[in-house]
Amino acid sequence: MENTALWFRQFGEPEQALTLEHTPLAPFVYGTLRVRMRYAPVNPSDQIPITGAYRHRVFPPRIAGYEGVGVVEQAEATEWIGQRVLPLRGEGTWQRWVDCPVQWAVPVPDSISDELAACGYINPLAAWLMLKRWPVAGKRVLVTAAGSACAGLLAQWAKSQGAVEVYGIYRSPQHIPGLRNLGVIPLSIDDERAIAEAVSQVDRVYDAVGGELATLMLDHLNSRAEMVSYGLLSGKGFSPRGKNITAQRFHLRDALAVTPVEEWRSWFNSLWPLLLQTQRPEVEVFKLEEWRLALARFREPGRQRKPLLKL
């Protein structure tokens, strides 16, 4: 039997570094689940490591992709056979077959579609944990990269948690109607004066951009505010020390590293029903062999649909 996977064997831009490779499927390893993948999304977190940005901990050769959904087709315990799962924290998911350690497989309820399950890990869990660690009831909140999936979840869940106002910094004007539909006050990334005024009044900032935008916000945040940095979509770092506060760092991998397996798997019991009640972007499906088209769609300014690889 053959496996097909997207490998990067050197650092570089994903379009240049990734190669679609066909290899014989390795022998089944006891203690794992052999999962026939169905879908995997295209996220910034899938692509940034390919560039070498995290070369201190992620290095080639490696199969790309961090999340997705599939069906267990081989296991020691027969009750796993036929179960849909998220095969997490192991091999890359941009491949047709994933061998996942049993303890890292998250069962997917029947009420959750494949398309939702495929995107049910990185962004939802990050947003949920940040709001759990830094609650926003009664607070004014600002999110950057407001058109992104994670920021959309942060905004919606912040409002349901009782946030008084939610501002969203966007890059592409195409995102304005969607933000207003969610009750988010849109701010253009190019309007530095409006951003400075807004951040001077908010209590919490969730920043996924970094760079000059993070520096601008830190310069204008008031002393009672908090800024949570959870990404560097700009590709640029920044000094976490502002005039009045020091930015706090959040990375999902750090939270998982200190959490028992049983506990983080149980988090999905709260996430699944929450996701069913949340507005989410539509998806656009691409065959694995169309991965270049999927990456091109992902990079389109103002993109409204999330690319999914059909594996």
C-alpha positions as protocol buffer text, in pm:
chain_id: "A"
residue {
  index: 1
  type: MET
  ca { x: 0 y: 0 z: 0 }
}
residue {
  index: 2
  type: GLU
  ca { x: 122 y: 352 z: -81 }
}
residue {
  index: 3
  type: ASN
  ca { x: 117 y: 676 z: 112 }
}
residue {
  index: 4
  type: THR
  ca { x: 114 y: 1024 z: -41 }
}
residue {
  index: 5
  type: ALA
  ca { x: 243 y: 1319 z: 160 }
}
residue {
  index: 6
  type: LEU
  ca { x: 361 y: 1678 z: 134 }
}
residue {
  index: 7
  type: TRP
  ca { x: 719 y: 1690 z: 260 }
}
residue {
  index: 8
  type: PHE
  ca { x: 960 y: 1975 z: 314 }
}
residue {
  index: 9
  type: ARG
  ca { x: 1320 y: 1857 z: 307 }
}
residue {
  index: 10
  type: GLN
  ca { x: 1469 y: 2202 z: 335 }
}
residue {
  index: 11
  type: PHE
  ca { x: 1354 y: 2541 z: 459 }
}
residue {
  index: 12
  type: GLY
  ca { x: 1198 y: 2789 z: 219 }
}
residue {
  index: 13
  type: GLU
  ca { x: 869 y: 2938 z: 107 }
}
residue {
  index: 14
  type: PRO
  ca { x: 607 y: 2660 z: 109 }
}
residue {
  index: 15
  type: GLU
  ca { x: 543 y: 2677 z: -266 }
}
residue {
  index: 16
  type: GLN
  ca { x: 911 y: 2607 z: -330 }
}
residue {
  index: 17
  type: ALA
  ca { x: 1000 y: 2385 z: -34 }
}
residue {
  index: 18
  type: LEU
  ca { x: 706 y: 2142 z: -40 }
}
residue {
  index: 19
  type: THR
  ca { x: 709 y: 1833 z: -259 }
}
residue {
  index: 20
  type: LEU
  ca { x: 433 y: 1575 z: -309 }
}
residue {
  index: 21
  type: GLU
  ca { x: 591 y: 1234 z: -258 }
}
residue {
  index: 22
  type: HIS
  ca { x: 464 y: 878 z: -293 }
}
residue {
  index: 23
  type: THR
  ca { x: 623 y: 614 z: -71 }
}
residue {
  index: 24
  type: PRO
  ca { x: 535 y: 262 z: 49 }
}
residue {
  index: 25
  type: LEU
  ca { x: 326 y: 267 z: 366 }
}
residue {
  index: 26
  type: ALA
  ca { x: 539 y: 174 z: 666 }
}
residue {
  index: 27
  type: PRO
  ca { x: 448 y: -137 z: 871 }
}
residue {
  index: 28
  type: PHE
  ca { x: 185 y: -78 z: 1138 }
}
residue {
  index: 29
  type: VAL
  ca { x: 330 y: -1 z: 1482 }
}
residue {
  index: 30
  type: TYR
  ca { x: 146 y: -138 z: 1783 }
}
residue {
  index: 31
  type: GLY
  ca { x: 37 y: 130 z: 2028 }
}
residue {
  index: 32
  type: THR
  ca { x: -73 y: 354 z: 1743 }
}
residue {
  index: 33
  type: LEU
  ca { x: -385 y: 410 z: 1535 }
}
residue {
  index: 34
  type: ARG
  ca { x: -355 y: 401 z: 1159 }
}
residue {
  index: 35
  type: VAL
  ca { x: -578 y: 683 z: 1039 }
}
residue {
  index: 36
  type: ARG
  ca { x: -700 y: 731 z: 682 }
}
residue {
  index: 37
  type: MET
  ca { x: -711 y: 1109 z: 661 }
}
residue {
  index: 38
  type: ARG
  ca { x: -1011 y: 1287 z: 509 }
}
residue {
  index: 39
  type: TYR
  ca { x: -942 y: 1661 z: 538 }
}
residue {
  index: 40
  type: ALA
  ca { x: -672 y: 1894 z: 666 }
}
residue {
  index: 41
  type: PRO
  ca { x: -692 y: 2276 z: 667 }
}
residue {
  index: 42
  type: VAL
  ca { x: -433 y: 2526 z: 550 }
}
residue {
  index: 43
  type: ASN
  ca { x: -330 y: 2748 z: 843 }
}
residue {
  index: 44
  type: PRO
  ca { x: -50 y: 2999 z: 903 }
}
residue {
  index: 45
  type: SER
  ca { x: 83 y: 2761 z: 1169 }
}
residue {
  index: 46
  type: ASP
  ca { x: 125 y: 2491 z: 903 }
}
residue {
  index: 47
  type: GLN
  ca { x: 332 y: 2715 z: 676 }
}
residue {
  index: 48
  type: ILE
  ca { x: 547 y: 2927 z: 907 }
}
residue {
  index: 49
  type: PRO
  ca { x: 767 y: 2635 z: 1024 }
}
residue {
  index: 50
  type: ILE
  ca { x: 844 y: 2549 z: 661 }
}
residue {
  index: 51
  type: THR
  ca { x: 1014 y: 2888 z: 622 }
}
residue {
  index: 52
  type: GLY
  ca { x: 1257 y: 2813 z: 904 }
}
residue {
  index: 53
  type: ALA
  ca { x: 1105 y: 3063 z: 1148 }
}
residue {
  index: 54
  type: TYR
  ca { x: 1101 y: 2794 z: 1419 }
}
residue {
  index: 55
  type: ARG
  ca { x: 1421 y: 2618 z: 1314 }
}
residue {
  index: 56
  type: HIS
  ca { x: 1526 y: 2577 z: 1677 }
}
residue {
  index: 57
  type: ARG
  ca { x: 1252 y: 2316 z: 1726 }
}
residue {
  index: 58
  type: VAL
  ca { x: 1101 y: 2228 z: 1385 }
}
residue {
  index: 59
  type: PHE
  ca { x: 1340 y: 2111 z: 1115 }
}
residue {
  index: 60
  type: PRO
  ca { x: 1333 y: 1905 z: 794 }
}
residue {
  index: 61
  type: PRO
  ca { x: 1283 y: 1647 z: 664 }
}
residue {
  index: 62
  type: ARG
  ca { x: 924 y: 1663 z: 783 }
}
residue {
  index: 63
  type: ILE
  ca { x: 567 y: 1618 z: 661 }
}
residue {
  index: 64
  type: ALA
  ca { x: 372 y: 1943 z: 682 }
}
residue {
  index: 65
  type: GLY
  ca { x: 38 y: 2003 z: 856 }
}
residue {
  index: 66
  type: TYR
  ca { x: -73 y: 2015 z: 1219 }
}
residue {
  index: 67
  type: GLU
  ca { x: -441 y: 1924 z: 1220 }
}
residue {
  index: 68
  type: GLY
  ca { x: -707 y: 1733 z: 1032 }
}
residue {
  index: 69
  type: VAL
  ca { x: -965 y: 1458 z: 1061 }
}
residue {
  index: 70
  type: GLY
  ca { x: -963 y: 1096 z: 952 }
}
residue {
  index: 71
  type: VAL
  ca { x: -1100 y: 749 z: 1021 }
}
residue {
  index: 72
  type: VAL
  ca { x: -918 y: 478 z: 1213 }
}
residue {
  index: 73
  type: GLU
  ca { x: -863 y: 177 z: 986 }
}
residue {
  index: 74
  type: GLN
  ca { x: -614 y: -22 z: 1194 }
}
residue {
  index: 75
  type: ALA
  ca { x: -571 y: -50 z: 1572 }
}
residue {
  index: 76
  type: GLU
  ca { x: -496 y: -302 z: 1843 }
}
residue {
  index: 77
  type: ALA
  ca { x: -827 y: -229 z: 2018 }
}
residue {
  index: 78
  type: THR
  ca { x: -1113 y: -306 z: 1780 }
}
residue {
  index: 79
  type: GLU
  ca { x: -1340 y: -37 z: 1931 }
}
residue {
  index: 80
  type: TRP
  ca { x: -1127 y: 226 z: 1755 }
}
residue {
  index: 81
  type: ILE
  ca { x: -1189 y: 82 z: 1409 }
}
residue {
  index: 82
  type: GLY
  ca { x: -1418 y: 312 z: 1210 }
}
residue {
  index: 83
  type: GLN
  ca { x: -1395 y: 592 z: 1467 }
}
residue {
  index: 84
  type: ARG
  ca { x: -1338 y: 943 z: 1332 }
}
residue {
  index: 85
  type: VAL
  ca { x: -1051 y: 1111 z: 1515 }
}
residue {
  index: 86
  type: LEU
  ca { x: -821 y: 1409 z: 1520 }
}
residue {
  index: 87
  type: PRO
  ca { x: -471 y: 1254 z: 1505 }
}
residue {
  index: 88
  type: LEU
  ca { x: -284 y: 1522 z: 1695 }
}
residue {
  index: 89
  type: ARG
  ca { x: 65 y: 1604 z: 1819 }
}
residue {
  index: 90
  type: GLY
  ca { x: 238 y: 1342 z: 1607 }
}
residue {
  index: 91
  type: GLU
  ca { x: 315 y: 1311 z: 1238 }
}
residue {
  index: 92
  type: GLY
  ca { x: 227 y: 1583 z: 988 }
}
residue {
  index: 93
  type: THR
  ca { x: -132 y: 1572 z: 868 }
}
residue {
  index: 94
  type: TRP
  ca { x: -83 y: 1672 z: 504 }
}
residue {
  index: 95
  type: GLN
  ca { x: -72 y: 1307 z: 403 }
}
residue {
  index: 96
  type: ARG
  ca { x: -319 y: 1030 z: 326 }
}
residue {
  index: 97
  type: TRP
  ca { x: -227 y: 803 z: 617 }
}
residue {
  index: 98
  type: VAL
  ca { x: -125 y: 910 z: 969 }
}
residue {
  index: 99
  type: ASP
  ca { x: -2 y: 677 z: 1241 }
}
residue {
  index: 100
  type: CYS
  ca { x: -107 y: 841 z: 1567 }
}
residue {
  index: 101
  type: PRO
  ca { x: -26 y: 734 z: 1925 }
}
residue {
  index: 102
  type: VAL
  ca { x: -351 y: 621 z: 2086 }
}
residue {
  index: 103
  type: GLN
  ca { x: -331 y: 872 z: 2372 }
}
residue {
  index: 104
  type: TRP
  ca { x: -312 y: 1166 z: 2128 }
}
residue {
  index: 105
  type: ALA
  ca { x: -619 y: 1075 z: 1923 }
}
residue {
  index: 106
  type: VAL
  ca { x: -930 y: 1283 z: 1993 }
}
residue {
  index: 107
  type: PRO
  ca { x: -1262 y: 1113 z: 1906 }
}
residue {
  index: 108
  type: VAL
  ca { x: -1502 y: 1322 z: 1697 }
}
residue {
  index: 109
  type: PRO
  ca { x: -1875 y: 1315 z: 1787 }
}
residue {
  index: 110
  type: ASP
  ca { x: -2128 y: 1222 z: 1519 }
}
residue {
  index: 111
  type: SER
  ca { x: -2278 y: 1572 z: 1541 }
}
residue {
  index: 112
  type: ILE
  ca { x: -1957 y: 1728 z: 1408 }
}
residue {
  index: 113
  type: SER
  ca { x: -1904 y: 1736 z: 1031 }
}
residue {
  index: 114
  type: ASP
  ca { x: -1572 y: 1638 z: 876 }
}
residue {
  index: 115
  type: GLU
  ca { x: -1514 y: 1995 z: 760 }
}
residue {
  index: 116
  type: LEU
  ca { x: -1567 y: 2137 z: 1110 }
}
residue {
  index: 117
  type: ALA
  ca { x: -1367 y: 1862 z: 1280 }
}
residue {
  index: 118
  type: ALA
  ca { x: -1070 y: 1919 z: 1047 }
}
residue {
  index: 119
  type: CYS
  ca { x: -1046 y: 2279 z: 1173 }
}
residue {
  index: 120
  type: GLY
  ca { x: -1137 y: 2200 z: 1533 }
}
residue {
  index: 121
  type: TYR
  ca { x: -797 y: 2202 z: 1698 }
}
residue {
  index: 122
  type: ILE
  ca { x: -540 y: 2481 z: 1658 }
}
residue {
  index: 123
  type: ASN
  ca { x: -751 y: 2796 z: 1626 }
}
residue {
  index: 124
  type: PRO
  ca { x: -1045 y: 2693 z: 1849 }
}
residue {
  index: 125
  type: LEU
  ca { x: -828 y: 2553 z: 2126 }
}
residue {
  index: 126
  type: ALA
  ca { x: -594 y: 2854 z: 2120 }
}
residue {
  index: 127
  type: ALA
  ca { x: -885 y: 3102 z: 2134 }
}
residue {
  index: 128
  type: TRP
  ca { x: -1065 y: 2907 z: 2406 }
}
residue {
  index: 129
  type: LEU
  ca { x: -754 y: 2877 z: 2624 }
}
residue {
  index: 130
  type: MET
  ca { x: -663 y: 3244 z: 2589 }
}
residue {
  index: 131
  type: LEU
  ca { x: -1010 y: 3353 z: 2695 }
}
residue {
  index: 132
  type: LYS
  ca { x: -998 y: 3104 z: 2981 }
}
residue {
  index: 133
  type: ARG
  ca { x: -661 y: 3235 z: 3100 }
}
residue {
  index: 134
  type: TRP
  ca { x: -744 y: 3602 z: 3038 }
}
residue {
  index: 135
  type: PRO
  ca { x: -1124 y: 3641 z: 3084 }
}
residue {
  index: 136
  type: VAL
  ca { x: -1290 y: 3945 z: 2928 }
}
residue {
  index: 137
  type: ALA
  ca { x: -1629 y: 3981 z: 3099 }
}
residue {
  index: 138
  type: GLY
  ca { x: -1702 y: 4351 z: 3136 }
}
residue {
  index: 139
  type: LYS
  ca { x: -1390 y: 4449 z: 2940 }
}
residue {
  index: 140
  type: ARG
  ca { x: -1313 y: 4622 z: 2612 }
}
residue {
  index: 141
  type: VAL
  ca { x: -1121 y: 4395 z: 2377 }
}
residue {
  index: 142
  type: LEU
  ca { x: -918 y: 4437 z: 2059 }
}
residue {
  index: 143
  type: VAL
  ca { x: -809 y: 4161 z: 1821 }
}
residue {
  index: 144
  type: THR
  ca { x: -562 y: 4195 z: 1536 }
}
residue {
  index: 145
  type: ALA
  ca { x: -569 y: 4001 z: 1206 }
}
residue {
  index: 146
  type: ALA
  ca { x: -944 y: 4031 z: 1253 }
}
residue {
  index: 147
  type: GLY
  ca { x: -1022 y: 3846 z: 931 }
}
residue {
  index: 148
  type: SER
  ca { x: -841 y: 3534 z: 1048 }
}
residue {
  index: 149
  type: ALA
  ca { x: -1013 y: 3224 z: 1184 }
}
residue {
  index: 150
  type: CYS
  ca { x: -862 y: 3252 z: 1532 }
}
residue {
  index: 151
  type: ALA
  ca { x: -946 y: 3622 z: 1568 }
}
residue {
  index: 152
  type: GLY
  ca { x: -1302 y: 3551 z: 1455 }
}
residue {
  index: 153
  type: LEU
  ca { x: -1340 y: 3293 z: 1730 }
}
residue {
  index: 154
  type: LEU
  ca { x: -1182 y: 3526 z: 1987 }
}
residue {
  index: 155
  type: ALA
  ca { x: -1421 y: 3805 z: 1892 }
}
residue {
  index: 156
  type: GLN
  ca { x: -1735 y: 3592 z: 1904 }
}
residue {
  index: 157
  type: TRP
  ca { x: -1645 y: 3413 z: 2225 }
}
residue {
  index: 158
  type: ALA
  ca { x: -1531 y: 3736 z: 2391 }
}
residue {
  index: 159
  type: LYS
  ca { x: -1874 y: 3886 z: 2325 }
}
residue {
  index: 160
  type: SER
  ca { x: -2051 y: 3575 z: 2455 }
}
residue {
  index: 161
  type: GLN
  ca { x: -1827 y: 3590 z: 2762 }
}
residue {
  index: 162
  type: GLY
  ca { x: -1954 y: 3944 z: 2830 }
}
residue {
  index: 163
  type: ALA
  ca { x: -1702 y: 4177 z: 2666 }
}
residue {
  index: 164
  type: VAL
  ca { x: -1840 y: 4530 z: 2648 }
}
residue {
  index: 165
  type: GLU
  ca { x: -1686 y: 4612 z: 2309 }
}
residue {
  index: 166
  type: VAL
  ca { x: -1470 y: 4426 z: 2061 }
}
residue {
  index: 167
  type: TYR
  ca { x: -1249 y: 4607 z: 1809 }
}
residue {
  index: 168
  type: GLY
  ca { x: -1094 y: 4425 z: 1514 }
}
residue {
  index: 169
  type: ILE
  ca { x: -794 y: 4543 z: 1312 }
}
residue {
  index: 170
  type: TYR
  ca { x: -824 y: 4431 z: 950 }
}
residue {
  index: 171
  type: ARG
  ca { x: -594 y: 4454 z: 648 }
}
residue {
  index: 172
  type: SER
  ca { x: -839 y: 4397 z: 363 }
}
residue {
  index: 173
  type: PRO
  ca { x: -1163 y: 4603 z: 337 }
}
residue {
  index: 174
  type: GLN
  ca { x: -1346 y: 4288 z: 224 }
}
residue {
  index: 175
  type: HIS
  ca { x: -1354 y: 4185 z: 591 }
}
residue {
  index: 176
  type: ILE
  ca { x: -1551 y: 4490 z: 708 }
}
residue {
  index: 177
  type: PRO
  ca { x: -1906 y: 4352 z: 647 }
}
residue {
  index: 178
  type: GLY
  ca { x: -1823 y: 4024 z: 818 }
}
residue {
  index: 179
  type: LEU
  ca { x: -1676 y: 4200 z: 1120 }
}
residue {
  index: 180
  type: ARG
  ca { x: -1977 y: 4426 z: 1157 }
}
residue {
  index: 181
  type: ASN
  ca { x: -2203 y: 4124 z: 1127 }
}
residue {
  index: 182
  type: LEU
  ca { x: -2025 y: 3979 z: 1431 }
}
residue {
  index: 183
  type: GLY
  ca { x: -2070 y: 4304 z: 1623 }
}
residue {
  index: 184
  type: VAL
  ca { x: -1699 y: 4391 z: 1591 }
}
residue {
  index: 185
  type: ILE
  ca { x: -1589 y: 4753 z: 1545 }
}
residue {
  index: 186
  type: PRO
  ca { x: -1354 y: 4748 z: 1240 }
}
residue {
  index: 187
  type: LEU
  ca { x: -1024 y: 4937 z: 1236 }
}
residue {
  index: 188
  type: SER
  ca { x: -797 y: 4959 z: 933 }
}
residue {
  index: 189
  type: ILE
  ca { x: -437 y: 4854 z: 993 }
}
residue {
  index: 190
  type: ASP
  ca { x: -339 y: 5166 z: 798 }
}
residue {
  index: 191
  type: ASP
  ca { x: -522 y: 5406 z: 1033 }
}
residue {
  index: 192
  type: GLU
  ca { x: -261 y: 5445 z: 1305 }
}
residue {
  index: 193
  type: ARG
  ca { x: -442 y: 5733 z: 1473 }
}
residue {
  index: 194
  type: ALA
  ca { x: -765 y: 5532 z: 1515 }
}
residue {
  index: 195
  type: ILE
  ca { x: -569 y: 5229 z: 1640 }
}
residue {
  index: 196
  type: ALA
  ca { x: -380 y: 5441 z: 1894 }
}
residue {
  index: 197
  type: GLU
  ca { x: -706 y: 5593 z: 2020 }
}
residue {
  index: 198
  type: ALA
  ca { x: -877 y: 5254 z: 2047 }
}
residue {
  index: 199
  type: VAL
  ca { x: -594 y: 5076 z: 2227 }
}
residue {
  index: 200
  type: SER
  ca { x: -571 y: 5360 z: 2478 }
}
residue {
  index: 201
  type: GLN
  ca { x: -922 y: 5266 z: 2591 }
}
residue {
  index: 202
  type: VAL
  ca { x: -925 y: 4885 z: 2574 }
}
residue {
  index: 203
  type: ASP
  ca { x: -849 y: 4644 z: 2857 }
}
residue {
  index: 204
  type: ARG
  ca { x: -721 y: 4348 z: 2655 }
}
residue {
  index: 205
  type: VAL
  ca { x: -544 y: 4303 z: 2321 }
}
residue {
  index: 206
  type: TYR
  ca { x: -499 y: 3966 z: 2148 }
}
residue {
  index: 207
  type: ASP
  ca { x: -229 y: 4016 z: 1887 }
}
residue {
  index: 208
  type: ALA
  ca { x: -138 y: 3772 z: 1609 }
}
residue {
  index: 209
  type: VAL
  ca { x: 63 y: 4017 z: 1396 }
}
residue {
  index: 210
  type: GLY
  ca { x: 361 y: 4150 z: 1591 }
}
residue {
  index: 211
  type: GLY
  ca { x: 606 y: 4387 z: 1421 }
}
residue {
  index: 212
  type: GLU
  ca { x: 526 y: 4758 z: 1390 }
}
residue {
  index: 213
  type: LEU
  ca { x: 160 y: 4708 z: 1479 }
}
residue {
  index: 214
  type: ALA
  ca { x: 247 y: 4544 z: 1812 }
}
residue {
  index: 215
  type: THR
  ca { x: 495 y: 4823 z: 1886 }
}
residue {
  index: 216
  type: LEU
  ca { x: 233 y: 5089 z: 1807 }
}
residue {
  index: 217
  type: MET
  ca { x: -20 y: 4927 z: 2037 }
}
residue {
  index: 218
  type: LEU
  ca { x: 227 y: 4883 z: 2323 }
}
residue {
  index: 219
  type: ASP
  ca { x: 315 y: 5251 z: 2299 }
}
residue {
  index: 220
  type: HIS
  ca { x: -49 y: 5352 z: 2353 }
}
residue {
  index: 221
  type: LEU
  ca { x: -195 y: 5090 z: 2585 }
}
residue {
  index: 222
  type: ASN
  ca { x: -289 y: 5218 z: 2928 }
}
residue {
  index: 223
  type: SER
  ca { x: -143 y: 5078 z: 3250 }
}
residue {
  index: 224
  type: ARG
  ca { x: -450 y: 4870 z: 3337 }
}
residue {
  index: 225
  type: ALA
  ca { x: -453 y: 4688 z: 3004 }
}
residue {
  index: 226
  type: GLU
  ca { x: -304 y: 4352 z: 2904 }
}
residue {
  index: 227
  type: MET
  ca { x: -165 y: 4247 z: 2568 }
}
residue {
  index: 228
  type: VAL
  ca { x: -144 y: 3880 z: 2471 }
}
residue {
  index: 229
  type: SER
  ca { x: 89 y: 3800 z: 2180 }
}
residue {
  index: 230
  type: TYR
  ca { x: 7 y: 3470 z: 2014 }
}
residue {
  index: 231
  type: GLY
  ca { x: 150 y: 3503 z: 1662 }
}
residue {
  index: 232
  type: LEU
  ca { x: 381 y: 3691 z: 1426 }
}
residue {
  index: 233
  type: LEU
  ca { x: 190 y: 3697 z: 1099 }
}
residue {
  index: 234
  type: SER
  ca { x: 395 y: 3999 z: 993 }
}
residue {
  index: 235
  type: GLY
  ca { x: 708 y: 3788 z: 1014 }
}
residue {
  index: 236
  type: LYS
  ca { x: 861 y: 4057 z: 1235 }
}
residue {
  index: 237
  type: GLY
  ca { x: 939 y: 4053 z: 1604 }
}
residue {
  index: 238
  type: PHE
  ca { x: 895 y: 4337 z: 1851 }
}
residue {
  index: 239
  type: SER
  ca { x: 1009 y: 4441 z: 2196 }
}
residue {
  index: 240
  type: PRO
  ca { x: 747 y: 4317 z: 2444 }
}
residue {
  index: 241
  type: ARG
  ca { x: 807 y: 4613 z: 2675 }
}
residue {
  index: 242
  type: GLY
  ca { x: 577 y: 4910 z: 2625 }
}
residue {
  index: 243
  type: LYS
  ca { x: 549 y: 5239 z: 2809 }
}
residue {
  index: 244
  type: ASN
  ca { x: 304 y: 5100 z: 3063 }
}
residue {
  index: 245
  type: ILE
  ca { x: 288 y: 4720 z: 3021 }
}
residue {
  index: 246
  type: THR
  ca { x: 482 y: 4416 z: 2909 }
}
residue {
  index: 247
  type: ALA
  ca { x: 317 y: 4190 z: 2652 }
}
residue {
  index: 248
  type: GLN
  ca { x: 242 y: 3834 z: 2758 }
}
residue {
  index: 249
  type: ARG
  ca { x: 318 y: 3544 z: 2526 }
}
residue {
  index: 250
  type: PHE
  ca { x: 82 y: 3257 z: 2444 }
}
residue {
  index: 251
  type: HIS
  ca { x: 167 y: 2954 z: 2235 }
}
residue {
  index: 252
  type: LEU
  ca { x: -56 y: 2649 z: 2223 }
}
residue {
  index: 253
  type: ARG
  ca { x: 240 y: 2411 z: 2231 }
}
residue {
  index: 254
  type: ASP
  ca { x: 351 y: 2557 z: 2566 }
}
residue {
  index: 255
  type: ALA
  ca { x: 8 y: 2501 z: 2719 }
}
residue {
  index: 256
  type: LEU
  ca { x: -7 y: 2142 z: 2591 }
}
residue {
  index: 257
  type: ALA
  ca { x: 345 y: 2065 z: 2714 }
}
residue {
  index: 258
  type: VAL
  ca { x: 245 y: 2111 z: 3078 }
}
residue {
  index: 259
  type: THR
  ca { x: -105 y: 1960 z: 3056 }
}
residue {
  index: 260
  type: PRO
  ca { x: -179 y: 1590 z: 3117 }
}
residue {
  index: 261
  type: VAL
  ca { x: -311 y: 1412 z: 2807 }
}
residue {
  index: 262
  type: GLU
  ca { x: -642 y: 1326 z: 2974 }
}
residue {
  index: 263
  type: GLU
  ca { x: -703 y: 1691 z: 3057 }
}
residue {
  index: 264
  type: TRP
  ca { x: -633 y: 1841 z: 2715 }
}
residue {
  index: 265
  type: ARG
  ca { x: -840 y: 1573 z: 2545 }
}
residue {
  index: 266
  type: SER
  ca { x: -1127 y: 1660 z: 2780 }
}
residue {
  index: 267
  type: TRP
  ca { x: -1113 y: 2022 z: 2663 }
}
residue {
  index: 268
  type: PHE
  ca { x: -1278 y: 1911 z: 2340 }
}
residue {
  index: 269
  type: ASN
  ca { x: -1592 y: 1819 z: 2536 }
}
residue {
  index: 270
  type: SER
  ca { x: -1639 y: 2193 z: 2583 }
}
residue {
  index: 271
  type: LEU
  ca { x: -1515 y: 2293 z: 2239 }
}
residue {
  index: 272
  type: TRP
  ca { x: -1740 y: 2078 z: 2020 }
}
residue {
  index: 273
  type: PRO
  ca { x: -2077 y: 2223 z: 2135 }
}
residue {
  index: 274
  type: LEU
  ca { x: -1926 y: 2573 z: 2136 }
}
residue {
  index: 275
  type: LEU
  ca { x: -1813 y: 2537 z: 1775 }
}
residue {
  index: 276
  type: LEU
  ca { x: -2160 y: 2425 z: 1668 }
}
residue {
  index: 277
  type: GLN
  ca { x: -2298 y: 2757 z: 1798 }
}
residue {
  index: 278
  type: THR
  ca { x: -2027 y: 2973 z: 1637 }
}
residue {
  index: 279
  type: GLN
  ca { x: -2024 y: 3145 z: 1299 }
}
residue {
  index: 280
  type: ARG
  ca { x: -1740 y: 3006 z: 1091 }
}
residue {
  index: 281
  type: PRO
  ca { x: -1604 y: 3085 z: 745 }
}
residue {
  index: 282
  type: GLU
  ca { x: -1708 y: 2861 z: 460 }
}
residue {
  index: 283
  type: VAL
  ca { x: -1450 y: 2615 z: 334 }
}
residue {
  index: 284
  type: GLU
  ca { x: -1313 y: 2554 z: -15 }
}
residue {
  index: 285
  type: VAL
  ca { x: -1193 y: 2201 z: -83 }
}
residue {
  index: 286
  type: PHE
  ca { x: -883 y: 2117 z: -289 }
}
residue {
  index: 287
  type: LYS
  ca { x: -749 y: 1775 z: -373 }
}
residue {
  index: 288
  type: LEU
  ca { x: -411 y: 1697 z: -218 }
}
residue {
  index: 289
  type: GLU
  ca { x: -262 y: 1712 z: -567 }
}
residue {
  index: 290
  type: GLU
  ca { x: -398 y: 2071 z: -594 }
}
residue {
  index: 291
  type: TRP
  ca { x: -198 y: 2189 z: -292 }
}
residue {
  index: 292
  type: ARG
  ca { x: -41 y: 2476 z: -486 }
}
residue {
  index: 293
  type: LEU
  ca { x: -388 y: 2610 z: -568 }
}
residue {
  index: 294
  type: ALA
  ca { x: -484 y: 2578 z: -201 }
}
residue {
  index: 295
  type: LEU
  ca { x: -181 y: 2782 z: -93 }
}
residue {
  index: 296
  type: ALA
  ca { x: -253 y: 3042 z: -360 }
}
residue {
  index: 297
  type: ARG
  ca { x: -612 y: 3074 z: -240 }
}
residue {
  index: 298
  type: PHE
  ca { x: -493 y: 3104 z: 120 }
}
residue {
  index: 299
  type: ARG
  ca { x: -277 y: 3405 z: 26 }
}
residue {
  index: 300
  type: GLU
  ca { x: -551 y: 3597 z: -154 }
}
residue {
  index: 301
  type: PRO
  ca { x: -622 y: 3934 z: 15 }
}
residue {
  index: 302
  type: GLY
  ca { x: -964 y: 3945 z: 177 }
}
residue {
  index: 303
  type: ARG
  ca { x: -1013 y: 3570 z: 137 }
}
residue {
  index: 304
  type: GLN
  ca { x: -1356 y: 3467 z: 272 }
}
residue {
  index: 305
  type: ARG
  ca { x: -1328 y: 3088 z: 257 }
}
residue {
  index: 306
  type: LYS
  ca { x: -1084 y: 2857 z: 431 }
}
residue {
  index: 307
  type: PRO
  ca { x: -889 y: 2616 z: 208 }
}
residue {
  index: 308
  type: LEU
  ca { x: -918 y: 2247 z: 300 }
}
residue {
  index: 309
  type: LEU
  ca { x: -704 y: 1972 z: 154 }
}
residue {
  index: 310
  type: LYS
  ca { x: -908 y: 1663 z: 68 }
}
residue {
  index: 311
  type: LEU
  ca { x: -678 y: 1375 z: 145 }
}
